[in-house]
Amino acid sequence: MTTLPQIFAHRGASAVAPENTLPAFAKALEMGADGIELDTQATADGQLVVLHDYNLERTTTGAGPLRTHTLDQLAGIDAGVRFDSAFSGTPIPTLDQVFDLVGDSCVVNVEIKNMDWDGGREPEPLARLIQRRGLYDQVIVSSFNPIALRRMRQLDPSIPLGLLYFDRPPHPPDGKGSLLQKVRSLPLKDLLLYFCRPWFSRGLAPESLHPYFTSIDAQLVAKARSRGQLVNAWTVNSGAEALRLANLGVNAIITDIPAAIRKELSRA
């Protein structure tokens, strides 16, 4: 390989701190990550906060859909204690707080987390935040929802975009059952993306492609290069896979373990 890919910490250093929290992003910076990847959603009162899941239960002490809560209502919810009691009291951060923390020290890959057919409520406040802070050279706005990316392009063509996708929907778990039963077990989001992404992605021309790492091969990288696009792989937690992707020439590797992946690549 001629140059090493950049290392982006997936939801921060999420193997050692609660995902999508300020401690996770601070730890990623300590580890020397070139960038952080995070998920943003709009609250009921239109504020951008950082959380992966649509519902609060898995990673926080809250309950129900995030989008039905105001920012004030989220303030009393703990986003750290489910990971480890040492992080008790860690709040759900706002997107502004993340940028206050990182300054200009790294790239920030902001994933818009919605599957709304109108692009959702995130693009407008996100475009305003990027414009207000002058983040054009520091951010990549990605999403599985090409309609949200189209809306971002309409709002400000200068904001770099990244199209997230699987090569195909994830396979259901092995086991007995009809094809219909297996299809029903797939997340609705993945089914919608699989069937609709080609139409809504047409003509989008994102600056970068964000494919699931197993779908990346030399042909994909060469095609992206011919279009002037970057290739950023997610989510890579295997040293062997990281080396394979680096040799293919991907631009960035998104990982839960940035220090370990960097160490593996530095040996090559």
The 8 nearest C-alpha neighbors of each residue, nearest first, counted from 0:
[[1, 246, 2, 245, 3, 248, 247, 267],
 [2, 0, 3, 248, 246, 245, 4, 247],
 [3, 1, 0, 4, 248, 245, 250, 246],
 [2, 4, 245, 5, 1, 0, 264, 250],
 [5, 3, 251, 250, 245, 249, 6, 2],
 [4, 6, 251, 33, 250, 252, 3, 7],
 [5, 7, 252, 33, 32, 251, 253, 257],
 [8, 6, 34, 253, 35, 33, 32, 252],
 [7, 9, 35, 11, 254, 12, 257, 255],
 [8, 10, 36, 255, 254, 11, 253, 7],
 [11, 9, 19, 37, 18, 36, 13, 8],
 [12, 10, 24, 23, 8, 9, 13, 27],
 [11, 13, 23, 27, 8, 14, 255, 26],
 [12, 14, 18, 16, 11, 15, 255, 17],
 [15, 13, 12, 255, 16, 256, 17, 18],
 [14, 16, 13, 12, 17, 23, 26, 256],
 [17, 15, 23, 13, 14, 12, 18, 22],
 [18, 16, 79, 82, 13, 23, 20, 19],
 [17, 19, 13, 10, 20, 23, 11, 16],
 [20, 18, 10, 11, 50, 49, 37, 23],
 [21, 19, 23, 22, 18, 17, 92, 91],
 [20, 22, 24, 23, 25, 97, 92, 19],
 [23, 21, 25, 24, 20, 26, 16, 17],
 [24, 22, 11, 12, 16, 26, 20, 21],
 [25, 23, 11, 27, 21, 26, 22, 12],
 [26, 24, 22, 28, 27, 23, 21, 29],
 [25, 27, 29, 23, 28, 24, 12, 22],
 [28, 26, 12, 24, 30, 29, 25, 32],
 [27, 29, 31, 25, 30, 26, 32, 24],
 [30, 28, 26, 31, 27, 25, 32, 24],
 [31, 29, 27, 28, 32, 258, 26, 257],
 [30, 32, 28, 29, 33, 27, 258, 257],
 [31, 33, 34, 6, 27, 28, 30, 7],
 [34, 32, 6, 105, 5, 7, 106, 31],
 [35, 33, 106, 7, 105, 32, 107, 8],
 [34, 36, 8, 7, 107, 11, 108, 9],
 [35, 37, 108, 9, 10, 8, 107, 109],
 [38, 36, 10, 109, 110, 19, 108, 35],
 [39, 37, 110, 51, 49, 50, 109, 112],
 [38, 40, 49, 111, 48, 112, 50, 110],
 [39, 41, 47, 48, 112, 121, 49, 42],
 [42, 40, 47, 45, 46, 121, 66, 48],
 [41, 43, 66, 45, 46, 44, 69, 68],
 [42, 44, 69, 67, 66, 68, 45, 41],
 [45, 43, 42, 69, 46, 70, 41, 68],
 [44, 46, 42, 41, 43, 47, 120, 124],
 [47, 45, 42, 41, 44, 48, 70, 43],
 [48, 46, 41, 40, 94, 93, 39, 42],
 [49, 47, 93, 94, 39, 40, 92, 41],
 [48, 50, 39, 38, 92, 93, 94, 19],
 [51, 49, 38, 39, 19, 52, 48, 40],
 [50, 52, 38, 53, 49, 112, 39, 19],
 [53, 51, 54, 50, 55, 57, 58, 65],
 [52, 54, 64, 65, 51, 55, 66, 50],
 [55, 53, 64, 63, 52, 65, 56, 62],
 [54, 56, 62, 61, 59, 63, 57, 65],
 [55, 57, 62, 59, 61, 58, 54, 60],
 [58, 56, 55, 59, 54, 52, 81, 60],
 [59, 57, 56, 78, 81, 55, 60, 82],
 [58, 60, 78, 61, 77, 56, 55, 57],
 [59, 61, 77, 76, 56, 78, 62, 58],
 [62, 60, 55, 59, 76, 56, 63, 77],
 [63, 61, 55, 56, 54, 60, 64, 59],
 [62, 64, 54, 55, 65, 61, 56, 67],
 [65, 63, 54, 66, 53, 67, 55, 62],
 [64, 66, 67, 54, 68, 53, 55, 63],
 [65, 67, 42, 43, 64, 68, 41, 40],
 [66, 68, 43, 65, 64, 42, 69, 63],
 [69, 67, 43, 66, 65, 72, 42, 73],
 [70, 68, 43, 72, 44, 71, 42, 73],
 [69, 71, 73, 72, 42, 74, 68, 46],
 [72, 70, 74, 69, 73, 75, 68, 44],
 [73, 71, 69, 70, 74, 68, 75, 76],
 [72, 74, 70, 76, 71, 75, 69, 68],
 [75, 73, 71, 72, 76, 70, 90, 91],
 [76, 74, 73, 72, 77, 90, 71, 61],
 [75, 77, 73, 74, 61, 60, 90, 78],
 [76, 78, 90, 88, 60, 59, 89, 79],
 [79, 77, 59, 90, 89, 91, 58, 80],
 [80, 78, 86, 89, 87, 17, 82, 81],
 [79, 81, 87, 84, 83, 82, 86, 78],
 [82, 80, 83, 79, 58, 59, 78, 84],
 [83, 81, 80, 17, 79, 84, 16, 58],
 [84, 82, 80, 85, 81, 86, 79, 87],
 [83, 85, 80, 87, 86, 82, 81, 79],
 [86, 84, 83, 87, 80, 79, 82, 88],
 [85, 87, 79, 84, 80, 83, 89, 88],
 [88, 86, 80, 84, 79, 85, 89, 77],
 [87, 89, 77, 90, 86, 79, 80, 78],
 [88, 90, 79, 78, 77, 87, 86, 91],
 [91, 89, 78, 77, 92, 88, 76, 74],
 [90, 92, 78, 20, 49, 93, 89, 48],
 [93, 91, 49, 48, 90, 20, 96, 94],
 [92, 94, 48, 96, 95, 47, 49, 97],
 [93, 95, 97, 48, 96, 47, 49, 92],
 [94, 96, 98, 93, 97, 99, 128, 47],
 [95, 97, 99, 93, 94, 98, 92, 100],
 [98, 96, 100, 94, 99, 95, 101, 21],
 [99, 97, 95, 101, 100, 96, 102, 94],
 [98, 100, 96, 97, 102, 101, 95, 94],
 [101, 99, 97, 98, 102, 96, 25, 21],
 [102, 100, 98, 104, 99, 103, 97, 105],
 [103, 101, 99, 98, 104, 100, 105, 97],
 [102, 104, 105, 101, 137, 106, 98, 134],
 [103, 105, 102, 101, 106, 28, 33, 34],
 [106, 104, 34, 33, 103, 107, 101, 137],
 [105, 107, 34, 137, 138, 33, 35, 108],
 [106, 108, 138, 35, 34, 36, 109, 137],
 [107, 109, 36, 139, 138, 140, 35, 37],
 [110, 108, 140, 37, 38, 107, 141, 139],
 [109, 111, 141, 38, 142, 140, 112, 37],
 [112, 110, 142, 39, 38, 113, 141, 109],
 [113, 111, 40, 39, 110, 38, 142, 114],
 [112, 114, 115, 111, 119, 144, 40, 118],
 [113, 115, 144, 116, 188, 112, 118, 119],
 [116, 114, 119, 118, 117, 113, 144, 147],
 [115, 117, 118, 114, 146, 119, 147, 144],
 [118, 116, 115, 119, 146, 147, 150, 120],
 [119, 117, 147, 146, 115, 116, 150, 120],
 [120, 118, 115, 117, 121, 113, 147, 122],
 [119, 121, 122, 41, 123, 118, 45, 124],
 [120, 122, 41, 119, 123, 124, 125, 40],
 [123, 121, 125, 151, 124, 126, 120, 150],
 [122, 124, 126, 125, 121, 127, 120, 154],
 [125, 123, 127, 126, 122, 121, 128, 47],
 [126, 124, 128, 122, 127, 123, 121, 129],
 [125, 127, 129, 123, 128, 124, 122, 130],
 [128, 126, 124, 130, 125, 129, 131, 123],
 [127, 129, 125, 131, 130, 126, 132, 124],
 [130, 128, 134, 126, 132, 127, 131, 133],
 [129, 131, 133, 127, 128, 132, 126, 134],
 [132, 130, 128, 129, 133, 127, 134, 126],
 [131, 133, 129, 130, 134, 128, 127, 135],
 [132, 134, 130, 131, 129, 135, 136, 128],
 [135, 133, 129, 137, 132, 136, 138, 130],
 [134, 136, 137, 158, 133, 138, 129, 157],
 [137, 135, 134, 138, 133, 159, 106, 158],
 [138, 136, 106, 134, 135, 107, 139, 105],
 [139, 137, 107, 108, 106, 135, 134, 136],
 [138, 140, 108, 159, 160, 109, 141, 161],
 [141, 139, 160, 109, 110, 108, 161, 159],
 [142, 140, 161, 110, 162, 160, 109, 139],
 [141, 143, 144, 111, 110, 163, 162, 112],
 [142, 144, 163, 164, 145, 162, 141, 192],
 [143, 145, 142, 146, 147, 114, 148, 113],
 [146, 144, 148, 147, 200, 199, 149, 143],
 [145, 147, 118, 149, 148, 144, 150, 199],
 [148, 146, 118, 150, 145, 149, 144, 151],
 [149, 147, 145, 151, 150, 146, 152, 142],
 [150, 148, 146, 152, 151, 147, 145, 153],
 [149, 151, 147, 153, 148, 152, 154, 146],
 [152, 150, 148, 154, 153, 149, 122, 155],
 [151, 153, 156, 149, 155, 150, 154, 148],
 [152, 154, 150, 151, 155, 156, 149, 148],
 [155, 153, 151, 152, 150, 156, 126, 123],
 [154, 156, 152, 157, 153, 158, 151, 126],
 [157, 155, 152, 158, 153, 154, 151, 159],
 [158, 156, 155, 159, 135, 152, 160, 154],
 [157, 159, 156, 135, 155, 160, 152, 139],
 [160, 158, 139, 206, 140, 157, 138, 161],
 [161, 159, 140, 205, 206, 139, 141, 207],
 [160, 162, 141, 207, 208, 205, 140, 206],
 [163, 161, 208, 209, 141, 142, 205, 143],
 [164, 162, 209, 143, 142, 210, 141, 161],
 [165, 163, 210, 143, 209, 211, 166, 162],
 [166, 164, 167, 211, 210, 168, 163, 214],
 [165, 167, 214, 164, 211, 168, 210, 213],
 [168, 166, 165, 169, 193, 164, 170, 189],
 [167, 169, 189, 165, 193, 170, 190, 166],
 [170, 168, 171, 167, 185, 189, 165, 166],
 [169, 171, 168, 172, 185, 173, 181, 167],
 [170, 172, 181, 185, 184, 169, 173, 182],
 [173, 171, 174, 170, 181, 184, 169, 175],
 [174, 172, 171, 175, 170, 181, 176, 184],
 [175, 173, 172, 176, 171, 181, 177, 180],
 [174, 176, 177, 173, 181, 180, 172, 178],
 [175, 177, 180, 174, 178, 181, 179, 173],
 [176, 178, 180, 179, 181, 175, 182, 174],
 [177, 179, 181, 180, 182, 176, 183, 175],
 [178, 180, 182, 177, 181, 183, 176, 184],
 [181, 179, 183, 177, 178, 182, 176, 184],
 [180, 182, 178, 184, 183, 179, 171, 177],
 [183, 181, 179, 184, 185, 180, 178, 171],
 [182, 184, 180, 181, 185, 179, 186, 187],
 [183, 185, 181, 182, 171, 180, 186, 172],
 [186, 184, 182, 183, 187, 171, 189, 190],
 [187, 185, 188, 189, 184, 190, 183, 182],
 [188, 186, 190, 189, 191, 185, 183, 192],
 [187, 189, 191, 186, 190, 192, 114, 185],
 [190, 188, 192, 187, 186, 191, 168, 193],
 [189, 191, 193, 187, 192, 188, 194, 186],
 [192, 190, 188, 194, 189, 193, 195, 187],
 [193, 191, 196, 189, 195, 190, 194, 188],
 [192, 194, 190, 191, 195, 196, 189, 168],
 [193, 195, 191, 192, 196, 190, 197, 198],
 [194, 196, 192, 197, 198, 191, 193, 199],
 [197, 195, 192, 199, 198, 200, 193, 194],
 [198, 196, 200, 195, 199, 201, 194, 193],
 [197, 199, 201, 196, 200, 195, 194, 202],
 [198, 200, 196, 201, 197, 145, 146, 195],
 [201, 199, 197, 203, 145, 198, 196, 202],
 [200, 202, 198, 199, 203, 197, 204, 196],
 [201, 203, 204, 200, 199, 205, 198, 149],
 [202, 204, 200, 201, 205, 149, 148, 145],
 [205, 203, 202, 206, 201, 200, 207, 228],
 [206, 204, 160, 207, 161, 203, 162, 208],
 [205, 207, 228, 160, 159, 161, 229, 204],
 [208, 206, 229, 161, 228, 205, 230, 160],
 [207, 209, 230, 162, 161, 210, 229, 231],
 [208, 210, 163, 231, 162, 232, 230, 161],
 [211, 209, 164, 232, 163, 165, 212, 208],
 [210, 212, 233, 165, 213, 214, 232, 164],
 [211, 213, 232, 233, 214, 215, 210, 234],
 [214, 212, 215, 211, 216, 166, 210, 240],
 [213, 215, 212, 166, 211, 216, 210, 165],
 [216, 214, 212, 213, 219, 210, 217, 220],
 [215, 217, 219, 218, 220, 214, 247, 244],
 [218, 216, 220, 219, 247, 221, 215, 248],
 [217, 219, 221, 216, 220, 222, 215, 223],
 [218, 220, 222, 216, 221, 217, 215, 223],
 [219, 221, 223, 217, 222, 218, 224, 216],
 [222, 220, 224, 218, 223, 219, 217, 225],
 [223, 221, 225, 219, 224, 220, 218, 226],
 [224, 222, 228, 220, 226, 225, 221, 219],
 [223, 225, 227, 221, 226, 222, 228, 220],
 [224, 226, 222, 223, 227, 221, 228, 220],
 [227, 225, 223, 224, 228, 222, 204, 221],
 [226, 228, 224, 225, 223, 229, 206, 207],
 [229, 227, 207, 223, 206, 226, 224, 230],
 [228, 230, 207, 250, 208, 206, 231, 223],
 [229, 231, 208, 249, 250, 207, 209, 232],
 [232, 230, 251, 209, 250, 252, 249, 208],
 [231, 233, 252, 212, 209, 210, 253, 211],
 [234, 232, 253, 211, 212, 235, 252, 210],
 [233, 235, 254, 253, 232, 236, 212, 211],
 [236, 234, 254, 233, 237, 253, 241, 252],
 [237, 235, 254, 256, 255, 234, 238, 260],
 [238, 236, 240, 239, 235, 241, 260, 242],
 [237, 239, 241, 240, 263, 260, 242, 236],
 [238, 240, 242, 241, 237, 243, 263, 244],
 [241, 239, 243, 237, 242, 238, 244, 235],
 [240, 242, 238, 244, 239, 243, 245, 237],
 [243, 241, 245, 239, 240, 244, 246, 264],
 [244, 242, 240, 246, 241, 245, 239, 247],
 [243, 245, 247, 241, 246, 242, 249, 240],
 [244, 246, 242, 248, 247, 243, 249, 241],
 [245, 247, 0, 243, 248, 244, 242, 249],
 [248, 246, 244, 245, 217, 249, 243, 216],
 [249, 247, 245, 246, 250, 244, 0, 220],
 [250, 248, 230, 245, 251, 244, 247, 231],
 [249, 251, 4, 230, 231, 229, 5, 248],
 [252, 250, 5, 231, 4, 6, 249, 232],
 [251, 253, 232, 6, 231, 7, 5, 254],
 [252, 254, 7, 233, 234, 9, 8, 232],
 [253, 255, 235, 9, 234, 8, 256, 236],
 [254, 256, 9, 13, 14, 8, 12, 257],
 [257, 255, 254, 259, 258, 14, 260, 236],
 [258, 256, 260, 259, 8, 254, 261, 255],
 [257, 259, 261, 260, 256, 30, 262, 31],
 [260, 258, 262, 261, 257, 256, 263, 238],
 [261, 259, 263, 257, 262, 258, 238, 264],
 [260, 262, 264, 258, 263, 259, 257, 265],
 [263, 261, 259, 265, 260, 264, 258, 266],
 [264, 262, 260, 261, 266, 265, 238, 259],
 [263, 265, 261, 266, 267, 262, 242, 260],
 [266, 264, 262, 267, 263, 261, 3, 260],
 [265, 267, 264, 263, 262, 261, 242, 260],
 [266, 264, 265, 263, 242, 0, 262, 3]]
